[in-house]
């Protein structure tokens, strides 16, 4: 079984709709992240969480919100989807590091299309 | 702020050819450097990493050396295979930047296609 899973894998929605993307991990990591990937732009950080009570905005958090329901679960919501949120979304986890160099482990991604 | 610049693709090579993907960085502190690989339809996975100057990361025949003097971390492989076709991302985390070591800064990715 995969260590980091994302649901759904693909989603088509309409402008103005609220949607939620879910992420679960079995690695026992405290840190979880949401990224979006756009062609030619690499990955950009949306939100990150160090534990259930610690949630922080990333580089591009506008239009998104998150919920850390448990150590293993981290959900991303689009409150009112717009077409420029069409992208590939990745969840990732990492262990708490001591001095940098921590590896992040990525889920398979959710491809979102907003019409 | 921190940034990563990698060569633009796509790169198309014949099987058994030599591969180099250039990556340079700017960082305020002392970054750790990574190469992640994304195979078609999958998420990113760590290929190799180096945490201090002159370290060499290696995995699956790929290598990259952390060169502080040239702020570079170029990815190399001596003989590529069709199965190496993927998108490769250079990234850094900077412990001493305001963002801390958890923040990964990615390059834009380089798509590699290897033909038989």
Interface residues (C-beta under 8 A of the other chain):
Chain A: X4 X31 X33 X40 X41 X42 X43 X44 X45 X48 X50 X90 X92 X94 X97 X99 X100 X101 X102 X103 X104 X105 X106 X107 X108 X109
Chain B: X4 X30 X31 X32 X34 X36 X41 X42 X43 X44 X45 X46 X49 X51 X89 X93 X94 X95 X101 X102 X103 X104 X106 X107 X108 X109
